[in-house]
Amino acid sequence: MKIKQFKDAPLSHFSYALVSNGEMALVDPSRNPVPYYKYAEEENAKITAVFETHPHADFVSGHLQISKETGATIYISEKVGVNYPHRSFDEGDSVKVGNVTIKPIFTPGHSPDSLTFHAFENDEHVLFTGDTLFIGDVGRPDLREKAGNMKAKRKELAKMMYHSIQNKFKDLPNDAKVYPAHGAGSLCGKNMSDADSSTLGNERIGNWAFKDQTEDEFVSEILKDQPFIPSYFGFDVDLNREGADNIQSSKYSIPLKLNVNNIDNELLVVDTRDEQLFKKDHLPNSINIMARGENDKFETWLGAIIEPDEQFNLVLEGIDNFDEILERVAKIGYEKQLKGIFTLSEKITNSSEAFDLLSFDKNKEKYTIIDIRNASEVLEGKIFENAHNIPLNELRKRIDELPKDKPMVVHCAGGYRSAAGSSILESEIDKVSVYDLSEDIKKYKS
């Protein structure tokens, strides 16, 4: 068998193509199927199967579009409860892709309907572990309390994960290759390795989840210090259960207008440009969520700041960014909320106030300092002792908690989030100056 890994860097998502004897299977594909189609052409292979380990929370899968366009069968657990054409695939079942046999292993824990796919040919064994087993970690168990066909409490799922790790992999060989759905940087786990694959033997040695421990010890460890849950996660679980619309037709139905001075509607504006361009000129009611390249976690913060049912407009730096940023919006299923895409004219004059760092440095007591890092980051140490901590994903809902008798200075850990945070406050608060400490925060970190 031949396996190709596809990486979506901003979401730290891995998907896979397995090729054998002219047939191709996809595992946990991203929403846009074109890269898989190109690879199928390169390999002169027919896409015959799409395997879904579970309904994902952090991205929209293209499984339904791929099935419609290629005739491939979708294999997914009956427990997910989907209505689109598929083949129920659960423990005890198997299917052949070329010369490779693929069997599902029921591995609940991240979700109550998670599967691991065991692919084997002769003495070669591969495990597509989805969000169950990561490299160095396991999937978080706190995402399915409010979404999906099967809902489960986090402690209940944590116990399921313990038993999945203890029992479901024990009869598999140490040299079985482990291919997870995510790597470091994903919010689907907390301590994932930078490695993109491993072996089961290496995970048995180095992954904390395989250590000899009681169920209570495991549950305590997996539940502590999990990262925040973006607003869009439950929305994407349900969208993946339904099956998303064709991405190309969804993306290109959104109106585009160039060189505008204003926007007719009063919807929120998400401005994707670099913070320096945003601060120089932007539209009213704008939030600066930068999308300059794959290192910017644009998808995560768009889906954390904007609610799944909230309509918004989008500002691009230029038309060269059009396809890429539309793709990133659609990756989390937010294109239906997007009502217009715009580039700005040079006549826009609304700007952010310049920040006097020297004055702040000498008179910090004259400012309200707002720390928008996550609670777990703050627990590791405050940067400014008297700062108000409201995580960025909660800021829009908690603005009323902030005193408004002094100018405000917003900071995060490196500068990316504070651009969004300061723009939120600037758009929502009148008669109080709002400043972004930006990358200057690094001067104050010990």
C-alpha angles and dihedrals in degrees: 000000000000121000128194121191119212118201127204098196102194091055095032087231125157123199128176146216119203116196127193131159095341096315128105131201124192124210122204094339124200118246098263108068098191097096089054092048090052091051092049089055091049090052094040086232134143117231103233104160142033117196121200116195091196140323101291123227103199103048141022115249123223094214096119095047091047091051092050094047100042105024090240118158117242113225115200137146117275086228091071089068102217126173101201119096110285145130116253107236120190141144111311093033126103139179136191125233105188104309094337123100117213123196129180122232116200105233109167120181109091085048131358090244102046122141132192114208117222111202119185142169120178105317096341115104128186129182121202097197102180110195094333103081120023127178103278096354146039131241120281115257100211105081103083105061094100107018140060137035090285116043122192137174118252095245091050091051092045089058090049090052091052091055093043091055094042097046115016100063101036097098094049122097124258092238093059107125115238117215113179129193093237144032138193112324097038119122090219090086138012113224106031122158124244087238116106097210142009142173126264089241092056091048091050087057103037109025113093091217092067094053119115103266141135123259090251092052091049093047092049092051098046095048098050124091097000113166123253121282113239117227093246098058098089090042091056093048090058094041091053090050089054096041121244126258122256105291097217095053091043095051099046096048091074115102118247124203126181133213097003126176093200143352122246097221125063097229124135114276121221107202111200098187128112113283094247092057090045094051091049095054135350142148122266117265091031131150117199108224102164121220102178096138145330093293090067110087091220097150093051095049095041088056093043098049101034118058119234093248097041119110119221146166126234130221120203129196089229144335090270087073095051102097097037097051094042087053091052092051091049093049088074095036097252098125093097090060092049108099102177144002120215145180117204131240122232089249094077107115103173105117140168121251116262114250120233101211093181092056091048091049092055098038110032091149089067092064136067103231116208119197109200097182119121118273092251090056092051091050088060089060142313119246094201115027098216098042121131110235117215114151114235094245089058099040100097091053096045104044091114089066092067123091112239102197096099138040112276127234118194125202140171129175101284112001107265098094095041090063088061094040096050091046090053091054093042091055095044104039126066127203095012122099115234123200134188116222086196116170091347086084086082089071090064100045114100 
